[in-house]
Amino acid sequence: MADALSAIPAAVLRNLSDKLYEKRKNAALEVEGIVKQLAAAGDHDKITAVINLLTNEFTYSPQANHRKGGLIGLAAATVGLTSEAAQHLEQIVPPVLNSFSDQDSRVRYYACEALYNIAKVVRGDFIVFFNQIFDALCKLSADSDPNVQSAAHLLDRLVKDIVTESNEFSIEEFIPLLRERMNVLNPYVRQFLVGWITVLDSVPDIDMLGFLPDFLDGLFNMLSDSSHEIRQQADSALSEFLQEIKNSPINEFVKLGGDQLVPYYADILGAILPCISDKEEKIRVVARETNEELRAIQADPAEGFDVGAILSIARRQLSSEWEATRIEALHWISTLLNRHRAEVLLSLNDIFETLLKALSDPSDEVVLLVLEVHACIAKDPPNFRQLVVFLVHNFRIDATLLEKRGALIVRRLCVLLDAERVYRELSTILEGECDLDFATIMVQALNLILLTSSELSELRGLLKHSLVNPAGKDLFLSLYSSWCHSPMAIISLCLLAQAWLHHLAYQHASSIIQSMVEEDINVKFLVQLDKLIHLLETPIFAYLRLQLLEPGRYMWLLKALYGLLMLLPQQSKAFRVLKTRLKTVPSYSFSSEQSKWTSGNSYSQVHRMISGSPVSEDGDMDEDLRSVQNGINFASRLQQFEQMQQQHRMHSKSQTQSRYNSTSSSKGVQRPEEPRRPSPVPDMSGPSSRSSRRGPGQLQI
C-alpha cells in the first residue's frame, strides 16, 4: 500500500473518486502514465501494489464514485502496461467482472467500459476469462438499464471478434455453458445466445454442427417466441445448420447426431411438435423436416432411447390447440407402437385416458388416427376388451360423443379390428348394461350402423344366412341378447336374417310386434319405427321387397309389415310409404300360391307352413330344416325379449314415479300430474331432413 501511495500522488487518488466524470477521467490518465513509467522501469512490484490499491480501496469501496474511479483506473493501468498487461490480468479482470453485478447501474456501465478497454489491449490473452465474461455478458444482455445494455452490446461485439481470431478458444468448455442457458425465456438473453451460436458457427475452425444436439431443442423453443425478431434469428440459425447437414458428407441428421442425439429425443421432440403449427411457413418447414429426420432414426431402448419420455411428450401434445401438432403426436405414438410395442404397452396406463379423450377431437383426421392407434393397441385380447369397455363408458358419460362421433368410431374400428369381433364384444357389454336408457340408445345406434354402413356389408351377409350358417347363427344369437333392449332393433335383425328359411325369422318378427303393449308405443318407439320404414326402401332391403312378389310364400313377412303399419299413426309419412309399398304386392300371386297349398296339402300341413313348421314336398318335415330350427329356439328368444322389455317398463315407471315425487315435493302439493312430455323429437317424416345438418360420422338416435 505504501509503495502504491508513494507512486500515485494524493491529488490523483482524490480526483479518481470525484463525483465528476471529467476529474475521474483525468486522474485515470495520470494513473496510465504512472504505470507506463513503472513498466518501463520493470518495477512490477509497484505495479502490483497500484492494482491492489485500485481494487481494494476503490472497486470494492461502499462509495459508488470510488467504485467508478477504481474501474476506470484499472482500465488505465492496463493501457499503461500495454504488452506486459497479460501478467497482471489475474489481478485486473476479477474485480471488473465483480462490478457487473453492482446494484448501481452506472457502476455496471463503467464496468462494461473498463472491460472493453482492457480487452482492446490484451486481445487473445483475454480468452482465459472467456467463460466468466460470457456469463456476465449473458446477464447484462437483459439488464434493466438501456445504457448498460448498450454498453454490454459493444463489449459483446469486441469479445466475439477476439474469440473468432483466437486459437485458444475451447468450444468443448463453452458448450456446457451454452446448453445451461438455452431454455431461458428472456428475449434479450435469447437474442444474445442465438448471436453467439451464429458467430461461432461461422468460424471455420469451430465445429458447432457436432454439438448441435446440445442446443437444438433450445433453438426450436425460440421458434415459438412472441418476438418476431427472435423467431427470425432462430429460424435463420436452424436453416444454416440444415444446409450444413445437407452439404456435409454425413448427409443425414441421424448420423450427424449419432449416439449424442438419443438422450435428447424427448426434449427435441417437445420443441419440434409445437413449431409444426407455427404461423410462419419457414419455421413449419424446418420443424417438419427435423421431425421426419427424428422419426426415421432407428434407436433402441438399450442405447438410452427413452420410450416413456417420448410417449409423455406425445401425450402432452395431444392437448395442443393446433391440429397439425396433434396429428404428428399421434404419428409418433403409432411409430413407437410399431417399433417398441412392449415398452409402449408398459406405459399404456399413462396415455390410454388421453387417447380416449382424443376421440372427441373436432378434427376427423385426428379421430381416425386415434382409432388406428387404439386398433394397434387392441391387437392383444385384454387390450381389445379394455378398449371396447372404455369406449362404451365414454359413450355413456358423453352423449355428444355418441351422437357426433359414434358412427365414425364404430365403423372405423370395424374395419381395423374385424366387424364381427367388435359387434360381438359390444353386444356382450350392452347385454349386462345397468343403464337401460343408454343401452337402448346404444343398441339403436349400433343397429343403424349395421344396417347402413358399407364397412359392415360382410357382417350383414353373414346375418342373412344366420339360419343356415352356424357362424351366422352364432352371431345372430350373440347380437340378439343385447338387441332385446330395442324392439325396432330386434325386428330389424329378424328382417335381416332372411335366407331361404326366411319365414322363421319373419314369424319371429311378427311375434315381437304382437307382443308390444301400450307402454311400448311411445314417441321414441315411433321415431325408431319411422327410421326402419325408410330403411326398408333402401338398397339394403331390396331382397325383402322382391320377396313381396311371392306373398303366399312370404306370408309371415306380410304379416310383420302389416303389423308395423298398424302401429304407425295414419298421418305420418312412414305410414304412407309403407302403405304404398304394401299396395304393390300382387294379389294374384297370393291367390295362386294359396290355392296350390290348399289343393295339394292337408289342413295340418298348411297350418304347419303358416305357423313356421317347414314341410317338404311329400308332406314330411325336412330333417335338415328341423335341425336348423332346433338350433335357434325362437320361443325362448321371444321370452328373453319380453323379459328385457319388462325390465324397461319397470324402469320407465320408476323414473316417472321419481319425477312425480320430486315435483310434488318441490311444489308441496300432493296431487297427481300429467307425465312429463318427452324431449322434442324430429318430424316423423323421416331422418333425411335431420341428417343433412349433421357433420361426418354423426348419428341420429
Buried (B, 14 or more C-beta within 10 A) or exposed (E): EEBBBEBBEEEBBEBBBBEEBEBBBBBBBBBBBBBBEBBEEEBBEBBBBBBBBBBBBBBBBEEBBBBBBBBBBBBBBBBBBEEBBBEBBEBBBBBBBBBBEBEBBBBBBBBBBBBBBBBBBBBBBBBBBBBBBBBBBBBBBBBEBEEBBEBBBEBBEBBBEBBBEBEEBEBEEBBEBBBEBBBBEBBBBBBBBBBBBBBBBEBEEBEBBBBBBBBBBBBBBBBBBEBEEBBBBBBEBBBBBBEBBEEEEBEEBBEBBEEEBBBBBBBBBBBBBBBBBBEBEBBBBBBBBBBEBBBEBEBEEEEEBBBBBBBBBBBEBBEBEBBBBBBBBBBBBBBBBEBBBEBBBEBEEEBBEBBBBBBBBEBEEBBBBBBBBBBBBBEEEEBBBBBBBBBBEBBBEBEEBBBBBBBBBBBBBBBBBBBBBBBBBBBBBBBEBEEBBBBBBBBBBBBBBBBBBEBBEEBBEBBBBBBBBEEBBBBBBBBBBBBBBBBBBBBBBBBBBBBEBBBBBBBBBBBBBEBBEEEBEEEBBBBBBBBBBBBBBEEBBEBBBEBBEBBBBBBBBBBBBBBBBEBBEEEBBBBBBBEEBBEEBEEEBBEEBBEEBEEEBEEEBBEBBBEBBBBEEEEEBBEEBEEBBEBBEBEEBBEBBBEBBEEBBEBBEEBEEEEBEEEBEEEEEEEEEEEEEEEEEEEBBBBEEBEEEBEEBBBBB
